[in-house]
Amino acid sequence: MNDQPTIKPRGIAAWLLALAPAAMLAVLLSRSVWDVDIFWQLKLGELTLAGGAVPRQEPFAAAHLGERLPAFAWMGQAVMAAVRQAFGWTGLRVFDALCWLGGFLLVAAACRRRSGSAAGVGLALAMAFFAALPLASIRPQTFAALGFGALLALLRLELKPWQTTVLAVPLLLVWQNLHPSVSVGAVALAAHAVVGWWRALRAGAPRPWEASLLVLVAGAMTFATPDGWSILRLSAENARISAAMGVSEWLPLWHEINRFVAVPVLLTAVVTSWILLRHARRIDLAELTTAAALFVLTVLTYRFVLFWAIALVPLIARAVPPPPAERRFPAWLAPTALIAAAVLTPMLRPTHFAETIPLAAIERLRAAGVRGTIFAHFPWGGPVIDRGYPEWRVAYDGRYYRYTPQEWDRYRRICAGGVGLAEIDRLYHPAGFVLSPAWNDRLIAALRRETATWQQLSADETAVVFKRKAAAAP
């Protein structure tokens, strides 16, 4: 007679984990499109598709036409443009959300395969998603999430070293051309290599030659784009100007503009620390080192929160101990729920853009038949490009690397009233303006006084639109 107690498998955590991807996808698809840079990126992607090659001369900025054009994220732009051309904004939303979420789900699936508990993997997904959600929007950075998640999944699967190397090399190459952030992958690989060497020297473990080689490969892949070695200078310049212009994701977490988004980051960090302290013996040192390094980068520059959140998934999933017995559901359940969310959510919540993007105002300018250079509040240059190119060029747009520090200083002086309307006319010969009452109030007032030259087409709390009168053409 067997006196051993019967252990019933636990099912609630497994149910939650099976349905979590669909719930996360529904949340992503319910959000508005808020990133204004996606508009000029899509237009660049369309030019790549139309020409069969990466455009190498500036097509949009009136003051820089024909100059050398950096190829940041050229492959990601082309892929997203192809999706929008084929399936519209709704298809692009679903595609982007699946790729963004894929970075989290790939590493979660690897953790689950390597005996991670449903409760641990589910908790890890929930916490990582909570931390990274404020940064989610349609943008090529989505591919960075997918690439980084795929790399961490490879490391978590603990394949034979040569298998990991064979799979990682093409992954790193494609990732860098989809979005130039493979250097973050190099951070994770370096953490694993350093810990591997420490174990080899301390306990006689096998020496991590393959892991060390992958660090060098990741470093080399940084330059495996059309920009080559110049990508370092271009990236540094873009980061410097972005921070100088007050772009929140390029600023430290303690900056006042990041106070709201700092809350989920700090809450996640506190809860993660508590979990790790409770289960310190289950911590993998390489995963901990990776997450710690990315947390430091997140504190210094908020945009790294996406990578830090994904790095938390294997760390938390491993730390939570599995139950004695656990129920597993059919493999089709999670994909079926995910497909249902991808189909139903866009029907219930159609594509909508943030109210801070003045698409209706830009359309009024378009309907008025304006052609030439449009002087827009610089974040709105992207929507202007997407709606009006090639009939329209822009004085400014959101590509911080495109314009010199002197030009950005001039824009700040324009906002402060230090550059008059006559000088703006001489420099840019604008045919129309799309201006922000909050940023460009002095320029708006100057245009309203010049009634012989400028006609106000519309005005609301978001944007004020002017067109040059036909009799006043430059």
N, C-alpha and C positions, 0 to 999 in steps of 0.2 A: 504494500500500500504506500502511495506517495503522499508524504505529509507536507511537501513543499507548497507554500501558498501560491495561488495562481495570480500572475501579474497581468492585469488588463492593460492593453496598449492605450496610450493617451491619444485622443483624436482632435481636441479643440485647437491645439497649436498647428496641427497638420492642416486642418480646415482653413485656418487663418492664413497660413503660408500659401496655400493653393490659390486663395482668392486675392491675396495681397497685390500681385502684379496688375490684375484688372482694376483694382481700386486705385492704385497709384497712377495707372494710365488715364483713368477717368478724371482724376484731379488735374493732371497735366493738360488734358484736352479741354478742360473747363476754363483754363486761364486765358486771359487776353494776350494777344501778340503785342509786346511792349518794346522790343529791341528795334530801334530805328535803323541800325546798321544792316539788318538783313535785306533791306531794299536795294542798297547799292551793291551788296554782295550777290544778290540774285541777278542783277543786271550784268555784273561782270561775268557771272556764270553763263548767262545767255550769250554774251559775246564770245566766250570760250567755245561754247557749243556751235555757234554759227560759223566761227572762223576755223574750227578744227584745231586750234592751238591757243595757248595762253596769250592774251593780249599783252603786248610789251610796251605800248605807248599810251600815255594818259588820254582817256576819251571824254572825261566829264568836267574837270576843273578848268574854268575859262582861262585862268592865268597860268596854267601849266600844260596846255594841250601839246601833245607830242613828246613830252618828257618821258623818261624811263618810268615804267609802272611796276612796282613790286608785285610779286605773285603770292602774297599771303593767302593760304587756304584755297588755292586755285581749284584743286580737285573737289573739295567740299562745296565750293560755290557752284561748280558745274553740276555736281550730283543733285544739289537742291534745286537748281534751276530746271534741270530735266524733270524732276518730280513735279514741280509746279506747272510746267508746260503740259505735262501729261494728265495731271489729276487736280490742278488748281490749288488754291490755298488750303482747302480741306484735306486733300491728299498729302500736302506738305506738312500740315500740322500733325497728322497721324504718323507719317514717316519720321519726322523729327522726334516726336515723343517716344516712339518705339526705340529709336537709336539711343536717345538720352537715357531712357530706362534700361536699355540693353546693357549699358556699362555696369549698372547695379546688379541686374539679374544674372549676367554671366558669372560674375564672381560668387554670387549667392548660390547658383547652381553647382559650381565647383565645390563650395563649402558643404553643401548638402550631400554631394556625391562622396565626399571624404568624411562621411559619418557625422556631419554637423546636425545638431538637433533641430527640429522644426521650430521650437521656441527660440533657440539661439539665432538661427538664420532669419526668422521673421522679425525678431527684435532688432537685429542688425540692419535689416532693410528699412524698418520703420524709422530708426534713429538717423540713418544716413539720408533718407529721403527728406526728413524734417529739416535737417541742417542745410541741404543743398537746394531745396525747392525755390527760395526767393530768387535764385540766379537762373532759373529755367525759363527759356524762351527759344523761339526758332532762331538758330544761329549755328555757324559751323563749329563752334565749340562743342556742340552735341557730339561730333565725331571724336573729339578728344575724350569725352566720357566713355564712349564705346571702346576706343582703343585702350584706354587705361584699364577699364574693367576686364577686357579680354586678356591683357598682359597679367593682371593679378590673378585671373582665373587659371592661366597657364602655370603660374608659380604655385598656386594652391593645389593644383592637381598632382603636383610632385611626380611628373613623368620622368622618364630617363633623361639625363642631361642633354643628350644629342637630340632627342625628340623636342624638348623645349626650345632648343636653339633653332632647329629647322622651322618650327612654327613661329617663333618670335621674330626672326629676321624680316620676312615679308610683312608681318604685322606692323613692325616699327616703320618700315618704308612707306606703306600705305597711310598709316596714321599721320606721319609728318606732312604728307602732301594734302591730306584731308584737312588737317589743322596743325599748324607748326608748334606743337607742344610736346613732342616726344622727349624733350629734356626732362619732363616730369617722370616719364617712364624710366629714364636713366637714374633718377633719384631712388626709385623703388628697387631697381636692379642693383644699384650700388649698395643699398642697405642690405640686401640679401647676400651680396658677395662679401661684404665686410663681416657680417655675422658668420657666414660660412668659413671664412679664413680664421676667425676667432675660435670657432669650434674645432677646426682642423688642428690648430696649434695647441689648443688647450686639452682636447679630448681625443685627438687622433682620428677625427672624422675625415672622410675623403675631401681632398682639396677641391675647392669650387672653381676649377679652371673654366668650365663652360659659362658659369655665372659671371666671372670676371670678363670673359670675352664679350658677353652680351652688353656689359657696361660700355665697352669700347665701341661696339656696333651701334648702340643707341646714340653715343656721342657723334659717331660718323654720320648717322642718319639725320642728324640735325641739319646738315648741309646738303642733304640729298633732295633738294628742291630746285626749281628754276632760278632761285635767288643765290644759290651757292653760299660762299663765305659771307656775302654781304648781308645775309639774314641776321647775323649777330648785331651789326650796326643798326639795321632797320628795326629790329625788335627792341633794342635798347632805346632808340629814338622814339619809337611809338609809346613805350612805357613811360618815358620821361615826360613827353608832352601830354599824355593822357592824365598823369598825376597832376601836372601843372594846370590842366583845364578843369580839375575837380571831378573827374570821372570816378564814381564811387567804388567800382570794382578794382580800381588801380590804387586805391588809398588804403591805409592801415585800418584794422578793425576798430581801433579806438577813435578814429576820426568821427566828428559829430554827424557827418552825413551817413555814417554806417551804424548808428546807434540801434536802429530798428533791426537790421539784419544780424547784428552782433548777438541779439538775444538767443535765437535758435542755436547759434554756434556755441555759445558759452554753456547753455543748458545741456547740449549734447556732450560737450567736453566733460562737464561735471558728472553726468550719469555714466558715461563711458569709464571715467576714472573710478567711480564707485564699483562698477562691475568688475573691472580689472583687479582692484584691490581685494575684492572678495574671492576671486579665483586666480590669484597670482600664479599658481603653479601651472595653469593651462595656457599661459601667455606664450606666444611664439616671439622670440626676440627680434627676428627680421621684420615681422609684421608690425610690431610695436615701434621699431625704429623708423619704418616707413611712415606710419601714421604720425609719429611725433615730429618728424621733419616737415611733413606737409602741414601740420598744425601751426608750426612756427611760420611757415610761408603764408598761411592763411591770415595769421595775426598781422603780418607785415603788409600783405597785399590780399585783399578780400577775394579776388577772383580764383585763388587756389582752393577755395572752400569745396568746389566740386570734386577735386581730386582727393582732398582729405576725407570727404564723406564716403567716397567709394573705398578708400583704404581702410575705413572703419569696419566694413562689412566682414572681411575675414578675421579681423582682430576680435570683434564682439562675438561672431558666430562660433569661434573656437573656444572663447572664454566661458560661454554658458554650457554647463555640463548636460549631456543627454540623459533622458529618463531611462529607467530599467527596460522599458518596452515602449515602442512608439508605432502608431499606425501610419501607414503610407497609402495615399490615395492613387487612383489610376493616373498614368502619365498624361492622359488627354485632358484632365480636368482644368489645370491652370491655363494651357493654351486656348482651350475653348472659351473660358471666361475672359481671357485677354482679347480674343477676336470679337467677342460680344461687346466688350467695352469700346474697342476701336470702331465698331460699326454704329453703335447706339449713341455714344456720347456726342459725336459731331451732329447727329440728327437732333438731339435735344438741346445742344449748345453750339449753334453754328459759329463759324469763324467771326471773331470780333477783335477789333484793334483798340489799344489803349486810347483813352480820350485825349491824351497828351500828344497824339500824332494827328496833325490836322489834315487828314485825307480829303475831307469835304472842301476845305479851303483851297487846297491845291487843285482840286477838280474845278473849282470856279475859275481859277486862273487858266486852266487848260481850256475850259469852255469859252473863255473870252478870246481865244485864238492867239494868245501871246507866244512869240517865238524869240529866242535869244537867250541871254544869261539871266538866271533867276538868282537874286540875292535872298537867301533864306536863312533864318536862324539855323546855325550850323548843324544841329542834330537832324533837322528836317531836310537837309540836302539829299539824304538817301531816298526818302519818298519822292522828292522832286525828280531825282534821276530816274527812278523806276517808272514814274508816270509819264515823264516828258522826253527822255532821251530818244532820238538824237536832235529833236527840235529845241530842246533845252540843254544848256550847260549851267553849271552852278559856280557861284563865287566861293562858297564854302560848303563842306559836308563833314560827315563824322569820321573821315579817315585822318586821324591825327598825324600820321606819318607823311601825308601828302603835302601839308602846308608847313612852311618854315616857322620857327619861333617868332620871327618878326611879323609874319602874317597873323599868327594867333594873338600877338600883342596888339596888332592893329584892330583885330576884331573886338578885343576887350575895350580898346579906346573908342571904337564906334559905339559900343553899348553905353559907355560913360559919357558920350557926347563930345569926345575929344577929336573926332574926325567928322567934318561937315559933309553935307549931302553932295556938294559940288565935287569934293575929293573922291567920294565913293563913285560918283558918276564918271569921273575921269579914269579911275582905276578899273572899273568893272563894266561900265556901260550897261547897267541892268535894264532889262525890259519889264521886269516885275519884281515884287517883293512879297515874301511870306514871312511875317515877323511875329515875334512873341511879345505880348504886352509886358510881361515880366522882365524880359531881357533887353528889349529893343524899344522901350517907351520913348526915348528921346529921338530916335530915328523916325518913329511913327509920327511924332509931333511935327518934325521937320517936313515930312512928306505931306501931311495934312495942310501945311501952310502953302505948299507949292501946288496950288490947285490948277495952275495953267499947264503943268507938266504931268501931274500924277492924279489918277482916278482911283478912289478907294472902292474896291469891289465887295468886300465883306469885312466884318469885324465881330468878334465874340471874345469870350474870356481866354480862349486858347490861341487864336491867331488873327492877325489883321493882314489883308491882302490888298496890294496896289498893282496897277498896271500903268505903263507909260501911255499917255495919250498919243494918238496917231500923229497929230500935228507937231509933237515934241520929240519925234524919233531922233536919236543921236546921229 
